[in-house]
Amino acid sequence: MNYQNTSKELIVKYTKELKLPALKDCLEDVVREAMQRYENRKYIRIRKACFPQMKYLHELVKEELPADGRGILPEAKTLNFIREGRNIIMYGNPGTGKKHMAIGLGIKACMEGYSVFFTTVPHLLTLIRE
């Protein structure tokens, strides 16, 4: 039995005890709307993050990453660095997968409920000057 079924059974039980049949009758609609709003918030966070493209971690060709990138990726995918308040700084030659990795991690963070702002160093410097 999963958490959602257990919660639903408890709500139904308590609505019977409290003699609130109207709540029991509209439970499915309320849960459906809440789930839809939860999903919509994920995509709103992605849109607000200002990603230049949609690139996902599962599309990343790990064999083409430099050794440093391959080494940090498994730990970075856990998003523990966010929970611990740490940053990741990606540097290296053009075309080595830094932006793909950063966008993929950002999208994953958005899907897990974190707010993200994606930018590049040149764009950040322009924002600071302005």
Residue pairs with C-beta under 8 A, 6 or more apart in sequence:
8 27
8 31
11 23
11 24
11 27
12 24
12 27
15 21
15 23
15 24
15 27
16 24
42 110
42 111
42 113
45 110
45 113
45 114
45 115
45 116
46 107
46 110
46 111
46 116
48 115
48 116
48 117
49 106
49 107
49 110
49 115
49 116
49 117
49 118
50 117
50 118
50 119
51 103
51 106
51 107
51 118
52 99
52 103
52 118
53 103
54 103
54 107
55 99
55 100
55 103
55 104
55 107
56 104
56 107
57 73
57 77
57 101
57 104
57 105
57 107
57 108
59 100
59 104
60 73
60 97
60 100
60 101
60 104
61 97
62 70
62 73
64 97
65 73
65 96
65 97
65 101
66 92
66 96
66 97
68 92
69 90
69 92
69 96
69 97
69 98
69 101
72 88
73 101
75 81
76 88
76 101
76 105
77 105
77 108
79 105
79 108
79 109
79 112
79 114
81 87
81 88
82 109
82 114
88 102
88 105
90 98
90 101
90 102
91 98
92 98
99 120
102 118
103 118
106 116
106 118
109 116
110 116
119 127
